[in-house]
Amino acid sequence: MSDTQMNKAPLPPQQDDRSDPLDPLPLNRTTEDPLPFEEILEVNTEKSSSGGAGRVLKNKAGQLTLNTKIIEMAHDKTIEMLKNRSAAVYGPQPPKQVQLDSVINLIHRRDTFVLAGTGVGKTRIAEMYWDLFPKYKKPIVLALNPLDSLGDNQEKKNLNISAINLTKMNLNETVEKDILKGVYSFIYLSPEVLLNNAIFSRIFYNETFQDRVSLVVVDEAHMIYVWGLVASGKSKKLFSHGRHQDWAVFRPSYGDIAARLLGINAPLLLLSATCRPQAIKGILKSLKITEESISYRRAELSRPEIRIIRVPMKCSLKSCDDLLQLYGPRSCIPDNEIIPTLIYSNTRNLTMQASKVVHEARRIPGGHGDANSTFARRFHACSGDVSKEETTTKFAAGEFPFTLDEVIPHPFAR
C-alpha cells in the first residue's frame, strides 16, 4: 500500500480553523464540529482482525488524505490520541474498543465490516475518523442509508456537523453547488439517489467532490444482500423484504451498487447488527470484495438491558382487544406513571382501533379523538412535518407516555 501524503496546499488566509488533529485538546471543551446471531459457521469474522491485502487505494494528486504522522503513529499512541479527541467531543464517556479498532483500520485505509448491536455506537466510528482531517480542507463522509427515515434520524443526530439527507425532493442545483463547495460534511442518501438521480451523478463524478470524500459508509449493510437477491431473481420466495423494516425502492440495478460504492478512492465502512453468515457472504459477493481483503470488527449483538415479554394473544389482531389486559384505569394509574409505549400499525384504521382500545382500558371515553390527550396520541405517516415533529418532541419530553404510529411502505415500493 502506498504511503499516504498530506496535501501541502497553503492554508487559506481567511480561514481560522487550522487545528491539526495531533494537537492536544483540553478536556473541558469540545471541538468546533462535535457530535454527540446467529453463530458464524461459514464466514470466519474473527480471523481478519487486521485485515488482508484489501483494495489498493492509491493516492492521487489533490486527494484529501490524513497526515502521515497519524498513519505512522504507534498503535498505543494512536489509541491515546483517539481517546483524547473523543473525550473532547463526547465528554467523559470513553470510546468502545470496537470503535477504536475500526477507526484505526480506516486510518490505514482498510475496508471494514462492523458487526455490532444497536446502541454500541457504530455511527460514531465515521465521526471519529472524520474528526482526524483538517476541517479547512472540508472532508466529506458519504453515507448510504437504505431507509429514508434512518437518514432523517442521522441528520438530526448530527446537528453540530453540517449534514444533509439527500432525497429526490430536496436535491436541486442549489444543493448541488453547496455540496461541491464543501458546505456539508456528512451526506446521507438512499440507493435510489445514488444510482438513479441525474443531479447526484454529476456530483459523484465531479473530481473536486471525489477528492474530498474521505470515507464511504453503508449503514444497515444487510440490505445489500436483499438487493442482490432482487437483482438475481432469487427473491421470488423471499418474504423478508415485505416486512415494514425492509421496505424501500427495490430495483434490479441495486445489485450493481458495488460499482458506485467502490468507485471512490476512499475506505469502505459497512455497519450492521443483523447479518447472518449467508448474508455476509452475499454482501461481499455483491460488492466484489473477498473475505480475506476486509477487516471484521465485532461487538456484542445482544442488548442485555432490553427485556422481551411475550403476551399470548386471545383476540384477533384487527380488534386489538388484547391491549385491554395491559392497561388499568386512569383513576388507579396516572398518565405520568405509564411506561413510555410505542405501538406500530400498518394502516390508519388499525392505528385508530388501537387508540380506541387503550383509551377504553384507561376508562377515558372519547379519548381517542382528543388531539391534546395527556395519555396517547397518534402519529400518521401522512401527517405534516410540523405535526410529526411536535408529536415526537412532546413524547420524548414526557408530556404523554403513549404513541400509536402508522408505518406504511415506501410510496414507490408498489
C-alpha positions as CSV (number, residue, x, y, z in Angstrom):
1,M,0.0,0.0,0.0
2,S,1.5,3.3,-1.0
3,D,2.3,5.9,1.6
4,T,-0.3,8.5,2.3
5,Q,0.8,12.1,1.9
6,M,-0.6,15.2,3.3
7,N,-1.8,17.8,0.8
8,K,0.7,20.6,1.1
9,A,-1.5,23.3,-0.3
10,P,-1.2,26.6,1.7
11,L,-3.9,27.4,4.2
12,P,-6.5,30.0,3.1
13,P,-5.7,33.3,4.9
14,Q,-9.4,33.8,5.6
15,Q,-9.8,30.5,7.5
16,D,-9.1,30.3,11.2
17,D,-9.9,26.6,11.6
18,R,-6.4,25.3,11.1
19,S,-6.0,23.0,14.1
20,D,-4.2,19.7,13.5
21,P,-5.7,16.6,14.8
22,L,-2.5,15.9,16.6
23,D,-2.7,19.0,18.7
24,P,-3.9,18.2,22.3
25,L,-7.4,19.3,23.1
26,P,-8.4,20.4,26.6
27,L,-10.9,18.0,28.1
28,N,-13.2,20.9,29.2
29,R,-14.2,21.9,25.7
30,T,-15.4,20.3,22.5
31,T,-14.1,20.6,19.0
32,E,-15.6,23.1,16.6
33,D,-17.6,20.3,14.9
34,P,-18.8,18.0,17.8
35,L,-21.5,15.4,17.7
36,P,-22.9,13.9,20.4
37,F,-26.9,-14.1,15.7
38,E,-26.5,-16.3,14.6
39,E,-23.4,-18.4,15.0
40,I,-20.8,-17.8,12.3
41,L,-20.4,-21.1,10.5
42,E,-19.0,-20.5,7.1
43,V,-17.7,-16.9,7.4
44,N,-14.9,-16.5,9.9
45,T,-15.1,-12.9,11.0
46,E,-12.5,-13.3,13.8
47,K,-9.5,-14.2,11.7
48,S,-9.1,-11.0,9.8
49,S,-8.8,-8.6,12.7
50,S,-6.0,-6.7,11.0
51,G,-7.4,-7.0,7.5
52,G,-6.0,-8.7,4.5
53,A,-4.4,-7.1,1.4
54,G,-7.7,-5.3,0.6
55,R,-8.2,-2.9,-2.2
56,V,-5.2,-0.8,-3.2
57,L,-6.2,2.8,-2.5
58,K,-3.6,4.7,-4.3
59,N,-3.3,8.4,-3.6
60,K,-3.6,10.8,-6.4
61,A,-2.7,14.5,-6.8
62,G,-5.3,16.6,-4.9
63,Q,-6.7,13.7,-2.9
64,L,-7.6,14.6,0.7
65,T,-5.5,12.4,3.0
66,L,-4.5,12.1,6.6
67,N,-1.3,13.5,8.0
68,T,1.4,10.9,7.7
69,K,2.2,11.4,11.4
70,I,-1.2,9.9,12.2
71,I,-0.7,7.0,9.8
72,E,2.8,6.2,11.1
73,M,1.9,6.6,14.8
74,A,2.4,3.6,17.0
75,H,-0.7,1.7,18.0
76,D,-0.7,2.7,21.6
77,K,-0.1,6.3,20.7
78,T,-3.0,6.2,18.2
79,I,-5.3,4.8,20.9
80,E,-4.3,7.5,23.3
81,M,-4.9,10.2,20.7
82,L,-8.3,8.9,19.7
83,K,-9.4,8.7,23.4
84,N,-8.3,12.3,24.0
85,R,-10.2,13.6,21.0
86,S,-13.2,11.5,21.8
87,A,-13.2,12.9,25.4
88,A,-13.1,16.4,23.9
89,V,-16.0,15.8,21.6
90,Y,-18.3,13.4,23.5
91,G,-17.4,14.1,27.1
92,P,-16.4,11.6,29.8
93,Q,-17.9,8.6,28.1
94,P,-14.9,6.7,26.7
95,P,-14.9,5.2,23.2
96,K,-15.6,1.5,23.0
97,Q,-12.9,-0.9,21.8
98,V,-14.8,-1.7,18.6
99,Q,-14.9,2.0,17.8
100,L,-11.1,2.4,18.4
101,D,-10.2,-0.7,16.4
102,S,-12.4,0.3,13.5
103,V,-11.1,3.9,13.3
104,I,-7.5,2.5,13.3
105,N,-8.5,0.3,10.4
106,L,-9.8,3.3,8.5
107,I,-6.7,5.3,9.3
108,H,-4.8,2.6,7.4
109,R,-7.4,2.7,4.6
110,R,-8.7,-0.8,5.2
111,D,-12.3,-1.7,4.2
112,T,-14.0,-2.6,7.4
113,F,-17.2,-4.5,8.3
114,V,-18.5,-3.8,11.8
115,L,-21.0,-6.3,13.3
116,A,-22.5,-4.8,16.5
117,G,-25.8,-4.4,18.1
118,T,-27.9,-1.3,18.2
119,G,-26.6,1.1,20.8
120,V,-23.0,0.2,20.5
121,G,-22.2,3.5,18.7
122,K,-21.4,2.3,15.2
123,T,-22.2,5.7,13.7
124,R,-19.6,7.3,15.9
125,I,-16.9,5.5,14.1
126,A,-17.3,7.6,11.0
127,E,-17.5,10.8,13.1
128,M,-14.2,9.9,14.9
129,Y,-12.5,9.2,11.7
130,W,-13.8,12.4,10.0
131,D,-12.6,14.4,13.0
132,L,-9.0,13.5,12.2
133,F,-9.0,15.5,9.0
134,P,-8.2,19.2,8.9
135,K,-11.6,21.0,8.7
136,Y,-10.5,23.7,6.4
137,K,-10.0,21.0,3.7
138,K,-13.7,20.2,4.0
139,P,-13.6,16.4,4.2
140,I,-16.8,14.6,3.3
141,V,-18.3,11.3,4.6
142,L,-20.7,9.7,2.1
143,A,-23.2,7.6,3.9
144,L,-25.7,5.2,2.2
145,N,-28.9,4.8,4.1
146,P,-31.3,2.1,2.8
147,L,-34.3,3.7,4.7
148,D,-35.3,7.3,4.2
149,S,-36.3,7.7,7.9
150,L,-32.9,6.4,9.0
151,G,-31.3,9.2,7.1
152,D,-33.6,11.8,8.8
153,N,-32.6,10.4,12.2
154,Q,-29.0,10.5,11.4
155,E,-29.2,14.1,10.2
156,K,-30.9,15.2,13.5
157,K,-28.1,13.5,15.5
158,N,-25.5,15.4,13.5
159,L,-26.8,18.9,14.3
160,N,-23.4,20.1,15.2
161,I,-21.9,18.7,12.0
162,S,-23.1,20.1,8.7
163,A,-25.1,17.2,7.3
164,I,-27.8,16.7,4.7
165,N,-30.1,13.8,3.8
166,L,-30.4,13.9,0.0
167,T,-33.7,12.9,-1.5
168,K,-35.1,13.5,-4.9
169,M,-37.3,16.2,-3.4
170,N,-34.5,18.3,-2.0
171,L,-31.7,17.6,-4.4
172,N,-31.6,20.6,-6.8
173,E,-29.0,22.8,-8.4
174,T,-28.6,24.9,-5.3
175,V,-27.9,21.9,-3.1
176,E,-25.5,20.6,-5.8
177,K,-23.5,23.8,-5.7
178,D,-23.4,23.7,-1.9
179,I,-22.1,20.1,-1.9
180,L,-19.4,21.0,-4.4
181,K,-18.4,23.9,-2.2
182,G,-18.0,21.6,0.7
183,V,-20.8,23.1,2.8
184,Y,-21.9,19.6,4.0
185,S,-19.5,17.3,5.9
186,F,-21.8,14.3,6.1
187,I,-24.0,13.4,3.1
188,Y,-26.7,10.8,3.6
189,L,-28.5,9.4,0.6
190,S,-30.7,6.5,-0.4
191,P,-29.7,3.9,-3.1
192,E,-32.3,5.5,-5.4
193,V,-30.4,8.8,-5.3
194,L,-27.0,7.2,-5.5
195,L,-27.9,5.2,-8.7
196,N,-30.8,6.9,-10.4
197,N,-30.5,10.6,-9.9
198,A,-29.0,12.7,-12.7
199,I,-28.0,15.6,-10.4
200,F,-26.2,13.4,-7.9
201,S,-24.5,11.6,-10.8
202,R,-23.0,15.0,-11.8
203,I,-21.9,15.5,-8.2
204,F,-20.5,12.0,-7.9
205,Y,-18.3,12.2,-11.0
206,N,-17.0,15.7,-10.1
207,E,-13.3,15.5,-9.4
208,T,-13.4,18.0,-6.6
209,F,-16.1,16.0,-4.8
210,Q,-14.3,12.7,-5.3
211,D,-11.1,14.2,-3.9
212,R,-12.9,15.4,-0.7
213,V,-14.6,12.1,0.1
214,S,-12.7,10.6,3.0
215,L,-15.0,7.7,3.8
216,V,-17.9,5.7,2.3
217,V,-20.3,4.3,4.8
218,V,-23.1,1.7,4.3
219,D,-25.5,1.6,7.3
220,E,-27.8,-1.4,7.6
221,A,-25.4,-3.2,5.3
222,H,-27.6,-6.4,5.3
223,M,-29.9,-4.6,2.8
224,I,-27.2,-5.1,0.1
225,Y,-27.8,-8.8,0.5
226,V,-31.6,-8.3,-0.2
227,W,-30.8,-6.0,-3.2
228,G,-28.5,-8.7,-4.6
229,L,-31.3,-11.3,-4.3
230,V,-33.7,-9.0,-6.0
231,A,-31.3,-8.3,-8.8
232,S,-30.5,-12.0,-9.3
233,G,-34.2,-13.1,-9.3
234,K,-33.7,-15.2,-6.2
235,S,-36.2,-13.2,-4.2
236,K,-39.4,-14.7,-5.5
237,K,-39.6,-16.9,-2.4
238,L,-38.1,-14.3,-0.1
239,F,-40.6,-12.6,2.2
240,S,-38.2,-10.6,4.3
241,H,-38.3,-7.6,2.0
242,G,-42.0,-7.4,2.5
243,R,-41.6,-6.6,6.2
244,H,-42.0,-3.0,7.2
245,Q,-38.5,-2.5,8.4
246,D,-37.1,-3.5,4.9
247,W,-39.5,-1.5,2.7
248,A,-37.6,0.5,0.1
249,V,-37.4,1.0,-3.6
250,F,-36.3,-2.3,-5.0
251,R,-34.8,-2.1,-8.4
252,P,-32.7,-4.7,-10.3
253,S,-29.9,-2.1,-10.7
254,Y,-29.4,-2.2,-6.9
255,G,-27.5,-5.5,-7.4
256,D,-24.8,-3.5,-9.3
257,I,-24.3,-1.0,-6.5
258,A,-20.7,-2.0,-6.0
259,A,-19.6,0.0,-9.0
260,R,-20.6,3.2,-7.2
261,L,-19.6,2.3,-3.7
262,L,-16.1,1.2,-4.8
263,G,-15.7,3.9,-7.4
264,I,-14.4,6.4,-4.9
265,N,-10.8,6.2,-3.7
266,A,-11.8,6.0,0.0
267,P,-12.1,3.2,2.5
268,L,-15.5,1.5,2.8
269,L,-17.2,1.1,6.2
270,L,-20.0,-1.5,6.4
271,L,-22.3,-1.4,9.5
272,S,-24.9,-3.9,10.5
273,A,-26.5,-5.6,13.6
274,T,-28.4,-8.3,11.8
275,C,-26.1,-10.1,9.4
276,R,-26.4,-13.8,9.1
277,P,-23.4,-15.7,7.7
278,Q,-25.0,-16.2,4.3
279,A,-25.9,-12.5,4.2
280,I,-22.2,-11.6,4.9
281,K,-21.1,-13.8,2.0
282,G,-23.8,-12.4,-0.2
283,I,-22.8,-8.8,0.7
284,L,-19.1,-9.4,-0.1
285,K,-20.0,-11.1,-3.3
286,S,-22.3,-8.3,-4.4
287,L,-19.5,-5.7,-3.5
288,K,-16.9,-7.9,-5.2
289,I,-14.8,-8.0,-2.1
290,T,-13.0,-11.2,-1.0
291,E,-13.3,-12.4,2.6
292,E,-9.5,-12.0,3.1
293,S,-9.5,-8.4,2.0
294,I,-11.9,-7.0,4.5
295,S,-11.3,-6.4,8.2
296,Y,-14.1,-7.5,10.6
297,R,-14.8,-5.8,13.9
298,R,-17.3,-7.4,16.2
299,A,-19.1,-6.3,19.4
300,E,-22.0,-7.6,21.5
301,L,-25.0,-8.1,19.3
302,S,-27.5,-8.7,22.1
303,R,-28.9,-6.0,24.3
304,P,-29.0,-7.3,27.9
305,E,-30.8,-4.2,29.2
306,I,-33.8,-5.0,26.9
307,R,-36.4,-7.4,28.3
308,I,-38.7,-9.1,25.9
309,I,-42.1,-10.1,27.3
310,R,-44.4,-12.3,25.2
311,V,-48.1,-12.0,25.8
312,P,-50.2,-14.7,24.1
313,M,-53.0,-13.2,22.1
314,K,-56.5,-14.4,22.7
315,C,-58.3,-12.0,20.3
316,S,-57.8,-11.1,16.6
317,L,-55.1,-8.7,15.6
318,K,-57.6,-6.5,13.9
319,S,-59.7,-6.0,17.1
320,C,-56.6,-5.0,19.3
321,D,-58.7,-6.2,22.3
322,D,-55.6,-7.9,23.8
323,L,-54.5,-4.4,24.8
324,L,-57.3,-4.3,27.4
325,Q,-55.4,-6.5,29.8
326,L,-52.3,-4.4,29.7
327,Y,-53.6,-1.1,31.0
328,G,-55.6,-0.2,34.1
329,P,-58.0,2.8,34.6
330,R,-56.6,6.3,34.9
331,S,-58.1,6.5,38.4
332,C,-55.6,3.9,39.6
333,I,-52.6,4.8,37.5
334,P,-52.0,8.4,36.5
335,D,-50.8,9.1,32.9
336,N,-47.4,10.2,34.1
337,E,-46.8,6.8,35.6
338,I,-47.4,4.9,32.4
339,I,-44.3,3.4,30.9
340,P,-43.4,5.1,27.6
341,T,-45.0,3.0,24.9
342,L,-45.0,2.8,21.1
343,I,-47.5,0.7,19.1
344,Y,-46.9,0.3,15.4
345,S,-49.7,-0.4,12.9
346,N,-49.6,-0.6,9.1
347,T,-52.9,1.2,8.5
348,R,-54.6,4.3,9.8
349,N,-57.7,2.3,10.7
350,L,-55.7,-0.1,12.8
351,T,-54.0,2.8,14.5
352,M,-57.4,4.3,15.3
353,Q,-58.6,0.9,16.6
354,A,-55.7,0.5,18.9
355,S,-56.2,4.1,20.2
356,K,-59.9,3.3,21.0
357,V,-59.0,0.1,22.9
358,V,-56.2,1.6,25.0
359,H,-58.5,4.6,25.9
360,E,-61.3,2.1,26.7
361,A,-58.9,0.3,29.0
362,R,-58.0,3.5,30.7
363,R,-61.7,4.4,31.1
364,I,-61.3,7.6,29.1
365,P,-64.5,7.9,27.0
366,G,-63.8,9.5,23.6
367,G,-60.1,10.0,24.4
368,H,-59.0,8.6,21.1
369,G,-60.3,11.7,19.4
370,D,-58.5,14.2,21.7
371,A,-55.6,15.7,19.8
372,N,-54.1,17.1,23.0
373,S,-54.5,14.0,25.1
374,T,-52.1,13.6,28.0
375,F,-52.2,9.8,27.6
376,A,-51.9,8.8,24.0
377,R,-51.6,10.5,20.6
378,R,-51.4,9.2,17.0
379,F,-48.6,9.6,14.6
380,H,-49.6,9.0,10.9
381,A,-47.2,8.6,8.0
382,C,-49.3,11.1,6.0
383,S,-49.1,13.8,8.8
384,G,-47.3,17.0,8.1
385,D,-43.8,17.5,9.2
386,V,-44.8,20.1,11.8
387,S,-47.3,17.7,13.4
388,K,-44.7,14.8,13.3
389,E,-42.0,16.9,14.9
390,E,-44.4,18.2,17.6
391,T,-45.6,14.6,18.4
392,T,-42.1,13.1,18.7
393,T,-40.7,16.1,20.6
394,K,-43.5,16.1,23.2
395,F,-43.4,12.3,23.5
396,A,-39.6,12.4,24.2
397,A,-40.2,15.2,26.7
398,G,-42.7,13.0,28.6
399,E,-45.8,15.2,28.0
400,F,-47.7,12.0,27.2
401,P,-46.5,8.4,27.5
402,F,-48.2,6.6,24.7
403,T,-47.8,6.9,20.9
404,L,-49.5,5.0,18.2
405,D,-47.6,5.0,15.0
406,E,-48.6,4.2,11.4
407,V,-45.9,2.6,9.3
408,I,-46.6,2.2,5.6
409,P,-44.5,1.1,2.6
410,H,-42.3,3.5,0.7
411,P,-44.5,5.3,-1.8
412,F,-42.6,3.7,-4.7
413,A,-42.4,0.2,-3.3
414,R,-45.6,-0.9,-5.0
